[in-house]
Amino acid sequence: MAGIVLPLTLLSFFAFGTNAAVGNESCSLADQRLQIGTFQFNSDCDAMWFCNSSQICDWKGCRRDDFPFGYDPDQALPEKCPDGQFCPDEEDACQSLLAVGSPCQLNRDDECEAPPNFKELADNSGMGLNVNGSVCLNNVCMWANVTLGLPCVIENTPYIVYTADGGEYIDIVSRGNCRTGLYCDASQKVCMQSKDLGVQCAADKECVSYNCLDTGVCGKSADKPNHVGRWVYVVCGIGIFGGIIVTVIAMFFFHRKQREVEREKRMQYWREQNAFRQNIMQMQETARHSLMSLPMNGGSQRSSIYNRDGINSEDSTLPMLQAGSKSSGLRHYVSEEQLGGGSDENMVMNQGEKGYNSRF
């Protein structure tokens, strides 16, 4: 854990600086450096410029990334280098690949020329062990072709790792020039076979998965997806369908009381309508029997039906007989009876068709 440590804000100040020079401003080649802890290349010029041999900030002539930092969306980007060339950290111009033994920049395996059998030596694991079978160790281009038991070269680079709570620690990345499937042992300085899962280890490079756990054994690769047994899928399926069934049952009992209340309202409405209908039918039946029980010849009972003021004189019915179309059919029929017209049969029919219908 010990080492030279700088806060992240200070590193950011050194890396990007608030007073970085731009085009045609002066700079110093002596200020070009790799930042402590991150080993990021930095100079006096800002992200779009490099310090040329005249110590003047000049527009960059190449780029390494597809989306380089510091450029505006509408600015034209420098071109990427073609096959057989590389763009150095300064990004001044494309250069030819370097032969074995040539000086190279830190962790720039892509600057070195590939061996003839690069397809056999190239790292396809995605761990960045080499580029086309070439490695840059201790700033020297080499080929990663050392076999089991032979002497090898090691490069240990300490990086500063920052945690979410503001802490920091040193992460040492150790690289060698052994073939893939081997690692360069730090104590013996020879290539040894990489270790399988569960075997004791002291560094990530010793494991096939390139992941040495805190428990001191090789674990699965950090980017390897987790696979669960089939029983997990069965349990999940049962849980899902069981949850659906339980939800349906719970909703049924939850809404049952509400359904009973609504059903009672409908039954009460039906009973009221049925009672109302029965009352109407009873009234109709009572009225029909009352009309059928009226005397056929003159009398005080018949006259009293039309004498609402308590006068029993037959003269009180005369204005009603003279009312014409405004008098009811029943009254019209009674007047005809008093005049002696019609038979008993016609009287009954008129009572049913005229008198009853007119009254109700």
VONU-936225 format. One record per residue (C-alpha): residue number from 1; x, z, y; residue in one letter. Coordinates in steps of 0.2 Angstrom, whole numbers, padded with zeros to 4 digits. Example, Ala and Ser with C-alpha at 12.3 -4.5 7.8 and 13.67 -1.06 7.14 Angstrom:
% residues 2
- 1, 0062, 0039, -0022, a
- 2, 0068, 0036, -0005, s
This chain:
% residues 360
- 1, 0000, 0000, 0000, m
- 2, 0015, 0002, 0012, a
- 3, 0020, -0011, 0023, g
- 4, 0020, -0018, 0041, i
- 5, 0001, -0018, 0046, v
- 6, -0006, -0026, 0062, l
- 7, -0025, -0024, 0067, p
- 8, -0035, -0039, 0065, l
- 9, -0039, -0041, 0083, t
- 10, -0020, -0041, 0087, l
- 11, -0017, -0054, 0074, l
- 12, -0031, -0065, 0081, s
- 13, -0023, -0063, 0098, f
- 14, -0006, -0069, 0091, f
- 15, -0015, -0083, 0081, a
- 16, -0025, -0091, 0095, f
- 17, -0019, -0082, 0111, g
- 18, -0029, -0082, 0127, t
- 19, -0015, -0091, 0136, n
- 20, -0012, -0105, 0124, a
- 21, -0005, -0121, 0132, a
- 22, -0014, -0138, 0132, v
- 23, -0008, -0156, 0134, g
- 24, 0007, -0159, 0145, n
- 25, 0011, -0140, 0147, e
- 26, 0027, -0133, 0142, s
- 27, 0030, -0124, 0126, c
- 28, 0044, -0116, 0115, s
- 29, 0049, -0122, 0098, l
- 30, 0056, -0105, 0095, a
- 31, 0039, -0097, 0096, d
- 32, 0033, -0107, 0081, q
- 33, 0030, -0094, 0067, r
- 34, 0019, -0088, 0053, l
- 35, 0008, -0073, 0057, q
- 36, 0012, -0057, 0048, i
- 37, -0001, -0053, 0034, g
- 38, -0010, -0070, 0035, t
- 39, 0005, -0082, 0036, f
- 40, -0005, -0094, 0047, q
- 41, 0006, -0106, 0057, f
- 42, 0005, -0103, 0076, n
- 43, 0013, -0110, 0091, s
- 44, 0012, -0109, 0110, d
- 45, -0001, -0124, 0110, c
- 46, -0019, -0123, 0106, d
- 47, -0028, -0129, 0091, a
- 48, -0028, -0148, 0096, m
- 49, -0010, -0149, 0102, w
- 50, 0008, -0147, 0094, f
- 51, 0024, -0143, 0103, c
- 52, 0035, -0159, 0102, n
- 53, 0054, -0160, 0103, s
- 54, 0053, -0160, 0122, s
- 55, 0044, -0143, 0121, q
- 56, 0029, -0151, 0129, i
- 57, 0011, -0149, 0121, c
- 58, 0006, -0166, 0113, d
- 59, -0009, -0172, 0105, w
- 60, -0009, -0169, 0086, k
- 61, -0005, -0184, 0076, g
- 62, -0013, -0179, 0059, c
- 63, -0024, -0166, 0051, r
- 64, -0024, -0157, 0034, r
- 65, -0042, -0151, 0034, d
- 66, -0058, -0162, 0033, d
- 67, -0066, -0151, 0047, f
- 68, -0051, -0144, 0057, p
- 69, -0053, -0129, 0069, f
- 70, -0054, -0130, 0088, g
- 71, -0061, -0148, 0090, y
- 72, -0077, -0152, 0100, d
- 73, -0090, -0161, 0090, p
- 74, -0089, -0177, 0101, d
- 75, -0070, -0177, 0100, q
- 76, -0060, -0190, 0089, a
- 77, -0051, -0181, 0075, l
- 78, -0033, -0186, 0070, p
- 79, -0032, -0196, 0054, e
- 80, -0028, -0188, 0037, k
- 81, -0012, -0194, 0028, c
- 82, -0013, -0207, 0015, p
- 83, -0006, -0205, -0003, d
- 84, 0012, -0202, -0004, g
- 85, 0013, -0193, 0013, q
- 86, 0008, -0176, 0019, f
- 87, 0004, -0168, 0036, c
- 88, 0015, -0153, 0039, p
- 89, 0010, -0136, 0047, d
- 90, 0014, -0143, 0065, e
- 91, 0002, -0158, 0062, e
- 92, 0013, -0169, 0072, d
- 93, 0014, -0184, 0061, a
- 94, 0013, -0189, 0043, c
- 95, 0029, -0188, 0033, q
- 96, 0034, -0194, 0016, s
- 97, 0033, -0182, 0001, l
- 98, 0049, -0172, -0002, l
- 99, 0060, -0173, -0018, a
- 100, 0064, -0159, -0029, v
- 101, 0076, -0147, -0021, g
- 102, 0071, -0151, -0003, s
- 103, 0065, -0138, 0009, p
- 104, 0047, -0135, 0011, c
- 105, 0035, -0124, 0020, q
- 106, 0027, -0109, 0013, l
- 107, 0014, -0112, 0000, n
- 108, 0014, -0131, 0003, r
- 109, 0015, -0137, -0014, d
- 110, 0007, -0153, -0008, d
- 111, 0023, -0157, 0002, e
- 112, 0033, -0160, -0014, c
- 113, 0035, -0176, -0024, e
- 114, 0026, -0175, -0041, a
- 115, 0035, -0176, -0058, p
- 116, 0033, -0192, -0069, p
- 117, 0022, -0182, -0081, n
- 118, 0012, -0174, -0067, f
- 119, -0004, -0177, -0077, k
- 120, 0003, -0165, -0091, e
- 121, 0009, -0152, -0079, l
- 122, -0005, -0152, -0066, a
- 123, -0015, -0136, -0064, d
- 124, -0033, -0140, -0068, n
- 125, -0039, -0122, -0068, s
- 126, -0043, -0121, -0049, g
- 127, -0031, -0106, -0047, m
- 128, -0019, -0116, -0036, g
- 129, -0004, -0114, -0048, l
- 130, 0003, -0130, -0043, n
- 131, -0001, -0147, -0035, v
- 132, 0001, -0162, -0047, n
- 133, 0014, -0152, -0056, g
- 134, 0025, -0148, -0041, s
- 135, 0027, -0130, -0033, v
- 136, 0036, -0124, -0017, c
- 137, 0044, -0108, -0021, l
- 138, 0055, -0099, -0009, n
- 139, 0054, -0114, 0003, n
- 140, 0061, -0126, -0010, v
- 141, 0052, -0140, -0020, c
- 142, 0052, -0138, -0039, m
- 143, 0042, -0144, -0054, w
- 144, 0032, -0132, -0064, a
- 145, 0039, -0138, -0080, n
- 146, 0048, -0122, -0087, v
- 147, 0043, -0119, -0105, t
- 148, 0041, -0103, -0115, l
- 149, 0057, -0091, -0116, g
- 150, 0067, -0101, -0103, l
- 151, 0073, -0094, -0086, p
- 152, 0060, -0096, -0071, c
- 153, 0059, -0093, -0053, v
- 154, 0047, -0081, -0044, i
- 155, 0040, -0080, -0027, e
- 156, 0031, -0064, -0021, n
- 157, 0021, -0065, -0005, t
- 158, 0012, -0050, 0002, p
- 159, -0004, -0053, 0011, y
- 160, -0014, -0040, 0021, i
- 161, -0032, -0038, 0015, v
- 162, -0045, -0031, 0027, y
- 163, -0060, -0021, 0020, t
- 164, -0077, -0020, 0027, a
- 165, -0075, -0002, 0033, d
- 166, -0059, -0007, 0043, g
- 167, -0046, -0002, 0030, g
- 168, -0032, -0013, 0024, e
- 169, -0021, -0015, 0009, y
- 170, -0007, -0026, 0003, i
- 171, -0011, -0040, -0010, d
- 172, 0005, -0047, -0018, i
- 173, 0003, -0065, -0024, v
- 174, 0016, -0069, -0037, s
- 175, 0020, -0087, -0042, r
- 176, 0032, -0096, -0053, g
- 177, 0038, -0113, -0060, n
- 178, 0032, -0111, -0078, c
- 179, 0020, -0123, -0086, r
- 180, 0002, -0120, -0086, t
- 181, -0003, -0107, -0099, g
- 182, 0013, -0097, -0096, l
- 183, 0019, -0085, -0082, y
- 184, 0036, -0080, -0076, c
- 185, 0039, -0061, -0080, d
- 186, 0045, -0051, -0065, a
- 187, 0057, -0040, -0075, s
- 188, 0064, -0053, -0088, q
- 189, 0063, -0068, -0076, k
- 190, 0058, -0079, -0091, v
- 191, 0042, -0088, -0095, c
- 192, 0030, -0079, -0106, m
- 193, 0013, -0083, -0114, q
- 194, -0002, -0079, -0104, s
- 195, -0013, -0065, -0110, k
- 196, -0031, -0066, -0117, d
- 197, -0046, -0056, -0112, l
- 198, -0044, -0037, -0116, g
- 199, -0025, -0037, -0117, v
- 200, -0015, -0025, -0106, q
- 201, -0008, -0033, -0090, c
- 202, 0001, -0028, -0074, a
- 203, -0003, -0043, -0063, a
- 204, -0016, -0057, -0061, d
- 205, -0004, -0070, -0066, k
- 206, -0001, -0063, -0083, e
- 207, -0019, -0066, -0088, c
- 208, -0027, -0083, -0094, v
- 209, -0042, -0079, -0083, s
- 210, -0030, -0074, -0068, y
- 211, -0039, -0058, -0066, n
- 212, -0031, -0041, -0071, c
- 213, -0044, -0028, -0069, l
- 214, -0041, -0010, -0061, d
- 215, -0042, -0003, -0079, t
- 216, -0026, -0013, -0083, g
- 217, -0033, -0026, -0095, v
- 218, -0037, -0044, -0093, c
- 219, -0055, -0048, -0088, g
- 220, -0065, -0063, -0086, k
- 221, -0062, -0075, -0072, s
- 222, -0069, -0070, -0055, a
- 223, -0079, -0086, -0053, d
- 224, -0086, -0086, -0071, k
- 225, -0105, -0084, -0071, p
- 226, -0112, -0070, -0081, n
- 227, -0121, -0074, -0097, h
- 228, -0134, -0062, -0105, v
- 229, -0141, -0061, -0122, g
- 230, -0158, -0070, -0128, r
- 231, -0166, -0053, -0129, w
- 232, -0165, -0051, -0110, v
- 233, -0175, -0067, -0108, y
- 234, -0188, -0060, -0121, v
- 235, -0189, -0043, -0112, v
- 236, -0191, -0052, -0095, c
- 237, -0205, -0063, -0102, g
- 238, -0214, -0049, -0109, i
- 239, -0212, -0039, -0093, g
- 240, -0219, -0054, -0083, i
- 241, -0234, -0058, -0094, f
- 242, -0237, -0039, -0096, g
- 243, -0237, -0037, -0077, g
- 244, -0250, -0051, -0075, i
- 245, -0262, -0043, -0088, i
- 246, -0260, -0026, -0081, v
- 247, -0264, -0033, -0064, t
- 248, -0279, -0042, -0069, v
- 249, -0286, -0027, -0078, i
- 250, -0282, -0016, -0063, a
- 251, -0291, -0028, -0052, m
- 252, -0306, -0028, -0063, f
- 253, -0309, -0009, -0063, f
- 254, -0305, -0009, -0045, f
- 255, -0318, -0021, -0040, h
- 256, -0331, -0015, -0053, r
- 257, -0338, -0002, -0041, k
- 258, -0340, -0015, -0028, q
- 259, -0349, -0026, -0040, r
- 260, -0361, -0013, -0045, e
- 261, -0366, -0009, -0027, v
- 262, -0369, -0028, -0024, e
- 263, -0379, -0029, -0040, r
- 264, -0390, -0014, -0034, e
- 265, -0393, -0022, -0018, k
- 266, -0399, -0038, -0026, r
- 267, -0411, -0028, -0038, m
- 268, -0418, -0018, -0023, q
- 269, -0421, -0034, -0014, y
- 270, -0430, -0041, -0030, w
- 271, -0441, -0026, -0032, r
- 272, -0446, -0026, -0014, e
- 273, -0450, -0045, -0015, q
- 274, -0460, -0042, -0031, n
- 275, -0470, -0027, -0024, a
- 276, -0474, -0038, -0008, f
- 277, -0480, -0052, -0019, r
- 278, -0491, -0040, -0030, q
- 279, -0498, -0033, -0014, n
- 280, -0503, -0050, -0007, i
- 281, -0511, -0054, -0024, m
- 282, -0520, -0038, -0024, q
- 283, -0527, -0041, -0006, m
- 284, -0532, -0058, -0011, q
- 285, -0541, -0052, -0027, e
- 286, -0550, -0038, -0017, t
- 287, -0555, -0050, -0004, a
- 288, -0562, -0062, -0017, r
- 289, -0572, -0048, -0025, h
- 290, -0579, -0042, -0008, s
- 291, -0585, -0059, -0004, l
- 292, -0593, -0062, -0021, m
- 293, -0602, -0045, -0019, s
- 294, -0611, -0050, -0003, l
- 295, -0630, -0051, -0004, p
- 296, -0638, -0068, -0005, m
- 297, -0653, -0065, 0006, n
- 298, -0654, -0058, 0023, g
- 299, -0650, -0040, 0025, g
- 300, -0642, -0027, 0036, s
- 301, -0626, -0027, 0026, q
- 302, -0623, -0046, 0028, r
- 303, -0627, -0044, 0047, s
- 304, -0615, -0030, 0049, s
- 305, -0601, -0041, 0044, i
- 306, -0603, -0051, 0060, y
- 307, -0609, -0036, 0071, n
- 308, -0593, -0028, 0075, r
- 309, -0601, -0019, 0091, d
- 310, -0613, -0010, 0080, g
- 311, -0628, -0021, 0084, i
- 312, -0639, -0025, 0069, n
- 313, -0649, -0039, 0078, s
- 314, -0648, -0056, 0070, e
- 315, -0647, -0063, 0088, d
- 316, -0629, -0057, 0089, s
- 317, -0624, -0071, 0077, t
- 318, -0632, -0085, 0087, l
- 319, -0617, -0088, 0099, p
- 320, -0606, -0089, 0084, m
- 321, -0616, -0102, 0076, l
- 322, -0616, -0112, 0092, q
- 323, -0597, -0111, 0093, a
- 324, -0596, -0128, 0085, g
- 325, -0578, -0132, 0077, s
- 326, -0571, -0116, 0083, k
- 327, -0582, -0105, 0071, s
- 328, -0575, -0102, 0053, s
- 329, -0581, -0110, 0038, g
- 330, -0588, -0094, 0031, l
- 331, -0598, -0091, 0046, r
- 332, -0604, -0109, 0046, h
- 333, -0610, -0107, 0028, y
- 334, -0619, -0090, 0032, v
- 335, -0628, -0099, 0046, s
- 336, -0634, -0113, 0034, e
- 337, -0640, -0099, 0021, e
- 338, -0650, -0091, 0035, q
- 339, -0658, -0108, 0039, l
- 340, -0663, -0110, 0020, g
- 341, -0651, -0124, 0016, g
- 342, -0641, -0126, 0000, g
- 343, -0643, -0119, -0017, s
- 344, -0634, -0104, -0026, d
- 345, -0622, -0115, -0034, e
- 346, -0617, -0123, -0017, n
- 347, -0616, -0106, -0010, m
- 348, -0603, -0100, -0022, v
- 349, -0593, -0116, -0020, m
- 350, -0593, -0114, -0002, n
- 351, -0589, -0096, -0003, q
- 352, -0573, -0101, -0013, g
- 353, -0568, -0116, -0004, e
- 354, -0574, -0113, 0014, k
- 355, -0577, -0095, 0016, g
- 356, -0562, -0088, 0006, y
- 357, -0550, -0101, 0013, n
- 358, -0555, -0099, 0031, s
- 359, -0554, -0080, 0030, r
- 360, -0537, -0080, 0022, f
